[in-house]
Amino acid sequence: MTLEEGIELIKNYKKGLQKFLETLPEQAVQLGPEMINTLTMNSKNEMANLEAIEKALKRLPKYESGLN
């Protein structure tokens, strides 16, 4: 996997999480408010982690990334 492919994979996963967050309120009746809050917090934390990984990958020189 190349660095660019890894970054694209992260971007796609972040898009999926964002879509999940957008549709989560529709599930409130079935899941309940506590579960919605937990899923929202977990998803936001995961997105922040992915963004940090993406930034770190972009800073690394290609020959040091280990993704080649």
N, C-alpha and C positions, 0 to 999 in steps of 0.2 A: 504494500500500500504506500502510495506517495503521500507527501505532506499535504498536497492539494486535495487528494482524495479523503484524507483524514479530516481536514477542515470542512469539506463539503458534507461528510457524514455527520459531523457535529452540528452544522447548520440545519440539516434536514431533521435531526433529532430534536433540536430546539424548536423548529417549526411545529413538529408533532406535539411537543409539550405545550406550546402556546395554544394550539387548537384544542387540546385537552382542557386547558384552563378556561378557554372561552365557552366550552360546552358544559363544564362542570356545574354551573348554577342550575342548569336544566334538570340535573339529577338530584337536587336538594330534597325533594319530597321522598324519594326512595332511600337516599343515603343518610339523611339527617344532617343538621348543621355542624356537629362536631367532626363527622367524617369529612365533610366538605372542607372545613378549615384545615384539617390534617393533610388531606390530599393537595390542597392549594399550597400550603407551606412547603411540603415535600417537593412539589413540582417547581416552585420558585427557587428553592435551594439547589435543586438539580440543574436548573437553567443557569444559576450563578456559577456553579461548578464547571459547567460546560463552557461558559464564557471565559472563565479563568484559564481553562485548558487551551482553548482556542487562542487566547492572547499569548500564552506561553509558547505554543507551537509556532506562532507567527514571528516571535522574537528570535527563535533558535535558527542559527545558520543551517542550511539544508544538510550539510555533511555531518552535523551533530544531532540531527533530529531522531535518528534511529528508525525512521519510518520507511526508508528506501528499500 
